[in-house]
Amino acid sequence: MSLRKDFLWGGAIAANQAEGAYQEDGKGLALVDILPAGGDQRWDALAHPEKALKTTYDHYPSHEAIDFYHSYKEDIKWFAEMGFKVFRTSISWPRIFPKGDELEPNEAGLKFYDDLFDECLKYGIEPLVTINHFDTPLYLATEYGGWRNRKLIEFYERYARVVLERYKDKVKYWLTFNEINMVLHIPFFGGGLMFEAGENEDQVKFQAAHHQLVASSLATKAAKEINGENFKVGCMLAAGDVYPYSCHPDDMMKAIEANRNQYFFIDVQSQGEYPSYTKRMFEDLDVKIEMEQGDEEILKQYPVDFISFSYYSSRLTSADPNRYKDETSGNAFESLKNPHLEASEWGWQIDPVGLRVTMNNLYDRYKKPLFIVENGLGAVDKLENDTVEDDYRIEYMRDHLEQMIEAVNDGVDLLGYTSWGCIDLVSAGTGEMKKRYGFIYVDRDNEGKGSGKRYKKKSFDWYKKVIETNGEQL
Ligand code: P53
């Protein structure tokens, strides 16, 4: 067993799913602030944001979320008690630039993150910061068309420069875009995209992706200019390798193509150029990427330092259309049901070995250090006697950490692990509170009712021990 001595154990959240205070201290509206809670209603709003914009819902879970904006001191104290070495959160773009296209940042927003990062550092917890996590300013979506518009590169770069400069003595690890491949799967989250009837959606999505890839490189450039090698900049992929359904050669080829659909982003961010397979891929989709002079050079000159990713499940594909009667539910990614795997209550299939597979493939492909920045089980918890007996969560995490360590023993260089939703928060996909990931229970329900009080779950002490023993005792 060979985790590095300075292995970064911790947990992860995102501003939009935790902070609440959605209009406080000058914050503008984010994309997520127009989204309702609840499975079907939420997916419908995500699929048709133009309709959601005109609809009034009973409840908007991001507006108050778990009120982390006001409770962060108490919450970080809990993280410190677990022994966190790192805490991943994101900066809310519309707190810093409320509409997104301003020239000057909002000082009150900047001040909040100063205080938040200071609070982490007080306990020796290293902040790991996502610059953009599904909360692009809404105004940029409604007025500019989101990331389909090249202007977003300029707005993002300005925002990134401001935060990189401001927090250069507090934050070392940065991620440019959360789950950058999400623009293909939930384009409103990923890119603030809305579509017009009849347009080639692939064209819009990949053009938006190109803009984000250039913006990511420009942020990396800014980081290097501001703080040289003291900054470490990573990309972030919603990962999970795609398996072929059978040993039929056509299934294998289909799996290669499906994997490229996600690796494409990291191929560019890590290797600095569009891979050769994109020529055919784009031709097949009738996509033509418009590039400007200098784009290719920027991509080439400023690749990322490390590869971070979320991992919840492997995926499964087949060349045989008849197989597609049996798809898994819940996730943003199309996948067949793998008969060898069980699933969570939300239909996400559970595959710890898939984490080892994914890590090995990512490391073989990029040869850069990896960082697992999301992994965990969304489950229904029952608060009894001021705690939750969440043995199912412990089991899920133990199985995944075992495989993570196997991958490290396979030779993968791994910087750290931050479990998703270390404190219960609003689900991105469903907007529910009921889908809980935390070591800390938050008394709040799907309708936003509850005291907001925090309670330790059984997994809290378990994870504390894991960190204390650097993964020796799982
Ligand atoms: P939730 C699927 C759908 C939406 C967001 O998801 C997703 C995924 C995962 O493949 O990505 C990440 O909350 C995301 C987090 C999110 C987490 O998965 O739907 O980076 O913001 O909360 C878990 O259960």
Residues whose N, C-alpha, C, O or C-beta is under 5 A from the ligand:
A	BS01	P53	E179 A238 A332 G378 V426 S427 A428 G429 T430
